[in-house]
Amino acid sequence: MGMVLAVPLGIPRHSAVVEPYDPNWPVLFADERRRIVEAVGHIVAGVHHVGSTSIPGMAAKPILDIAVLLHEFEDGERCIEPLENIGYVHKGVDEVDIPGDRFFLRGHPPQESCSDGEVIRTHILHMYTLDSPIRRDHFAFRDYLIAHPEVAAEYARLKLALADKHSDDRTAYSAGKGSFIKKVIAKAAGEIE
């Protein structure tokens, strides 16, 4: 008999709650990855854990960020219905935050059955091609923080301070992380020392 995970994922849509690292996050991702691969594995090039919940020891919003990689961007169209069948809501192609990223949300209750204030987001699924610069940056940021725990600790302190200051404003919380993220991506690319 397997271990029952009592730790819930999710926060309200507009809030910026950062929680201490939970060792169940990789386990929850592995379970979700299996569900996604069963639904669209024959179409996609890969399913990866990204975002802060993928970094050991990192404080994070308790939402799993998932990157689904495509050989061709058009393959994403074929994934919409199968992903909707396992609880994801297709939100379209993002042209603002992550240009060219097709994205999906999962939460409870289901997105379309309630007002925004009641939605608890648990999973965000980003879909982009293998050669996407956004994919490259997301993976470089994650991998750099895993390889440099001191930088990850600095990022965690920043996130906690921003969440304390902007607990009900996810937009301001995200904007506050921007320059730090750009600096880390540049370091990962070897552009600065």
Secondary structure, DSSP 8 states (H G I E B T S, - for coil): ----------EETT----B---THHHHHHHHHHHHHHHHHTTT-SEEEEESGGGSTT--B-S-EEEEEEESSTTHHHHHHHHHHHTT-EEEEEESSSSTTEEEEEEEES-GGGS-GGG-EEEEEEEEEETT-HHHHHHHHHHHHHHH-HHHHHHHHHHHHHHHHH-TT-HHHHHHHHHHHHHHHHHHHTTS--
